[in-house]
Amino acid sequence: MALDNDLALWLRLSLIPGLGDRSLHRLLLSFGSPQQIFSASRADLAKVVPAETASIIRDGGAGGENLDAAASWLEDPSNHVVTLADAEYPQALLEAPDPPLLI
């Protein structure tokens, strides 16, 4: 199964080693969306996350192997991913101090 480009960006972002929910939230607040995060310069990213993490993001984030595993998992109709940007994201989680990026 081919991943939707938007979902692939969310997954790539969530799979970056050492990048926790708080850093992900700071990136989203600073840049607005995964697409804008991956389009940002290393220098701009390094204002929000460590320089090494900024380099990983600029290099494209998580490897294809991890995305392939996610795509395979999503082939089962009972499996799905909801991102912070999805209308289906539970309101109660959005109101939590540190909501997960993906559920």
Backbone as CSV, one residue per row, in Angstrom:
resi,resn,N_x,N_y,N_z,CA_x,CA_y,CA_z,C_x,C_y,C_z
1,MET,0.847,-1.181,0.000,0.000,0.000,0.000,0.892,1.243,0.000
2,ALA,0.585,2.163,-0.874,1.318,3.433,-0.897,0.694,4.374,0.131
3,LEU,1.559,5.020,0.892,1.082,5.957,1.897,0.701,7.277,1.255
4,ASP,-0.348,7.878,1.743,-0.700,9.243,1.382,0.502,10.121,1.744
5,ASN,0.860,11.069,0.887,2.044,11.897,1.110,1.983,12.624,2.453
6,ASP,0.842,13.171,2.806,0.711,13.894,4.069,0.956,12.963,5.250
7,LEU,0.347,11.790,5.227,0.547,10.824,6.310,1.998,10.363,6.344
8,ALA,2.602,10.166,5.197,4.013,9.758,5.153,4.897,10.796,5.841
9,LEU,4.601,12.076,5.642,5.383,13.129,6.308,5.207,13.078,7.820
10,TRP,3.972,12.883,8.277,3.719,12.767,9.723,4.488,11.570,10.291
11,LEU,4.441,10.449,9.588,5.131,9.251,10.061,6.642,9.450,10.061
12,ARG,7.191,10.013,8.988,8.634,10.276,8.932,9.071,11.146,10.105
13,LEU,8.277,12.159,10.397,8.582,13.064,11.501,8.547,12.313,12.837
14,SER,7.539,11.482,13.013,7.388,10.762,14.287,8.458,9.695,14.487
15,LEU,9.106,9.263,13.418,10.103,8.193,13.501,11.538,8.694,13.637
16,ILE,11.730,9.992,13.723,13.081,10.534,13.857,13.628,10.184,15.240
17,PRO,14.770,9.516,15.286,15.334,9.091,16.570,15.593,10.272,17.502
18,GLY,15.181,10.100,18.757,15.444,11.108,19.770,14.528,12.318,19.734
19,LEU,13.593,12.325,18.823,12.681,13.462,18.710,11.376,13.101,19.411
20,GLY,11.196,13.608,20.618,10.015,13.299,21.416,8.846,14.213,21.109
21,ASP,7.733,13.941,21.756,6.511,14.711,21.513,6.695,16.201,21.773
22,ARG,7.416,16.559,22.823,7.584,17.988,23.118,8.351,18.706,22.007
23,SER,9.410,18.076,21.520,10.172,18.673,20.411,9.319,18.732,19.144
24,LEU,8.542,17.687,18.925,7.653,17.679,17.757,6.636,18.809,17.841
25,HIS,6.102,19.033,19.027,5.134,20.122,19.217,5.796,21.478,18.980
26,ARG,7.031,21.634,19.473,7.751,22.899,19.233,7.980,23.112,17.738
27,LEU,8.337,22.046,17.027,8.528,22.158,15.575,7.227,22.554,14.880
28,LEU,6.129,21.921,15.280,4.842,22.241,14.665,4.419,23.667,14.978
29,LEU,4.654,24.113,16.196,4.326,25.504,16.543,5.190,26.484,15.756
30,SER,6.440,26.129,15.536,7.353,27.016,14.826,7.129,27.037,13.322
31,PHE,6.794,25.877,12.741,6.748,25.781,11.279,5.358,25.511,10.712
32,GLY,4.440,25.003,11.532,3.063,24.863,11.096,2.619,23.486,10.654
33,SER,3.455,22.765,9.921,3.052,21.451,9.411,4.297,20.611,9.141
34,PRO,4.134,19.297,9.043,5.286,18.460,8.697,5.938,18.883,7.371
35,GLN,5.131,19.226,6.380,5.690,19.640,5.090,6.592,20.866,5.265
36,GLN,6.149,21.819,6.058,6.946,23.021,6.282,8.179,22.719,7.125
37,ILE,8.076,21.757,8.029,9.238,21.349,8.828,10.307,20.766,7.917
38,PHE,9.905,19.829,7.038,10.871,19.198,6.146,11.407,20.171,5.090
39,SER,10.726,21.277,4.869,11.181,22.283,3.908,12.063,23.355,4.547
40,ALA,12.092,23.413,5.861,12.849,24.453,6.568,14.354,24.221,6.426
41,SER,15.105,25.274,6.577,16.564,25.171,6.517,17.107,24.549,7.804
42,ARG,18.319,23.992,7.713,18.969,23.444,8.905,19.100,24.520,9.986
43,ALA,19.475,25.716,9.561,19.667,26.807,10.525,18.374,27.127,11.260
44,ASP,17.264,27.190,10.532,15.982,27.479,11.175,15.550,26.332,12.086
45,LEU,15.754,25.101,11.638,15.409,23.950,12.462,16.243,23.915,13.739
46,ALA,17.525,24.281,13.617,18.434,24.249,14.763,18.083,25.287,15.818
47,LYS,17.201,26.210,15.495,16.714,27.156,16.496,15.695,26.498,17.424
48,VAL,15.169,25.347,16.988,14.100,24.668,17.728,14.563,23.324,18.295
49,VAL,15.416,22.623,17.559,15.912,21.308,17.979,17.441,21.299,17.872
50,PRO,18.091,20.320,18.501,19.551,20.250,18.382,20.004,20.155,16.919
51,ALA,21.200,20.641,16.651,21.730,20.677,15.275,21.749,19.299,14.628
52,GLU,22.087,18.267,15.389,22.115,16.909,14.834,20.714,16.485,14.379
53,THR,19.712,16.793,15.174,18.327,16.477,14.815,17.898,17.283,13.597
54,ALA,18.301,18.543,13.551,17.993,19.389,12.400,18.568,18.776,11.126
55,SER,19.765,18.237,11.204,20.390,17.598,10.040,19.614,16.356,9.605
56,ILE,19.171,15.566,10.582,18.383,14.366,10.254,17.090,14.770,9.547
57,ILE,16.440,15.807,10.042,15.196,16.275,9.415,15.478,16.729,7.990
58,ARG,16.527,17.521,7.795,16.856,18.027,6.450,17.243,16.896,5.502
59,ASP,17.767,15.799,6.063,18.136,14.651,5.238,16.943,13.754,4.937
60,GLY,15.763,14.138,5.400,14.549,13.401,5.057,13.932,12.586,6.163
61,GLY,14.540,12.558,7.317,13.931,11.852,8.437,14.117,10.357,8.377
62,ALA,13.100,9.642,8.780,13.161,8.186,8.910,13.354,7.509,7.568
63,GLY,14.054,6.390,7.617,14.312,5.621,6.412,13.076,4.947,5.859
64,GLY,13.158,4.570,4.604,12.049,3.942,3.905,11.582,2.643,4.529
65,GLU,12.502,1.930,5.180,12.155,0.651,5.795,11.055,0.835,6.839
66,ASN,11.179,1.875,7.657,10.166,2.144,8.681,8.838,2.544,8.051
67,LEU,8.897,3.326,6.983,7.658,3.724,6.305,7.009,2.533,5.623
68,ASP,7.826,1.628,5.080,7.281,0.413,4.464,6.555,-0.436,5.495
69,ALA,7.124,-0.523,6.698,6.473,-1.291,7.761,5.139,-0.651,8.139
70,ALA,5.111,0.674,8.212,3.859,1.370,8.527,2.830,1.158,7.426
71,ALA,3.268,1.226,6.177,2.350,1.014,5.053,1.773,-0.400,5.091
72,SER,2.607,-1.379,5.402,2.123,-2.762,5.510,1.106,-2.895,6.628
73,TRP,1.383,-2.267,7.759,0.470,-2.315,8.896,-0.868,-1.678,8.533
74,LEU,-0.814,-0.599,7.761,-2.036,0.113,7.380,-2.856,-0.619,6.316
75,GLU,-2.294,-1.665,5.716,-3.053,-2.448,4.743,-4.227,-3.168,5.393
76,ASP,-4.105,-3.460,6.673,-5.208,-4.082,7.410,-6.257,-3.002,7.655
77,PRO,-7.491,-3.190,7.166,-8.523,-2.160,7.301,-8.864,-1.797,8.748
78,SER,-8.491,-2.647,9.699,-8.775,-2.320,11.103,-7.698,-1.412,11.705
79,ASN,-6.626,-1.174,10.979,-5.547,-0.306,11.456,-5.629,1.054,10.779
80,HIS,-5.411,2.098,11.546,-5.357,3.439,10.967,-4.569,4.363,11.898
81,VAL,-4.171,5.494,11.352,-3.411,6.487,12.098,-4.183,7.793,12.061
82,VAL,-4.266,8.445,13.212,-4.897,9.754,13.306,-3.822,10.732,13.765
83,THR,-3.665,11.833,13.043,-2.669,12.841,13.399,-3.335,14.008,14.122
84,LEU,-2.509,14.838,14.737,-3.023,16.045,15.402,-3.857,16.911,14.465
85,ALA,-3.569,16.848,13.183,-4.266,17.698,12.214,-5.593,17.112,11.736
86,ASP,-5.875,15.867,12.100,-7.100,15.218,11.627,-8.315,15.627,12.450
87,ALA,-9.429,15.779,11.775,-10.681,16.130,12.454,-11.104,15.037,13.441
88,GLU,-10.671,13.801,13.200,-11.047,12.668,14.057,-10.232,12.615,15.351
89,TYR,-9.204,13.458,15.476,-8.377,13.436,16.681,-9.268,13.790,17.882
90,PRO,-9.235,12.972,18.941,-10.121,13.215,20.091,-9.876,14.574,20.761
91,GLN,-10.943,15.307,20.950,-10.865,16.639,21.553,-10.223,16.592,22.939
92,ALA,-10.551,15.568,23.719,-9.995,15.461,25.071,-8.468,15.356,25.031
93,LEU,-7.932,14.643,24.046,-6.478,14.552,23.925,-5.876,15.891,23.493
94,LEU,-6.582,16.607,22.618,-6.088,17.914,22.184,-5.964,18.884,23.355
95,GLU,-6.797,18.702,24.358,-6.788,19.583,25.519,-5.758,19.168,26.570
96,ALA,-5.132,18.010,26.368,-4.097,17.542,27.291,-2.842,18.406,27.135
97,PRO,-2.041,18.520,28.192,-0.847,19.366,28.110,0.164,18.934,27.053
98,ASP,0.270,17.646,26.774,1.257,17.137,25.816,0.641,16.022,24.986
99,PRO,-0.294,16.359,24.091,-0.986,15.317,23.341,-0.047,14.586,22.369
100,PRO,-0.278,13.286,22.163,0.565,12.556,21.215,0.377,13.079,19.783
101,LEU,1.431,13.042,19.019,1.402,13.506,17.641,0.503,12.615,16.778
102,LEU,0.616,11.325,17.015,-0.151,10.329,16.263,-0.822,9.356,17.231
103,ILE,-1.995,8.920,16.850,-2.646,7.823,17.589,-3.165,6.827,16.576
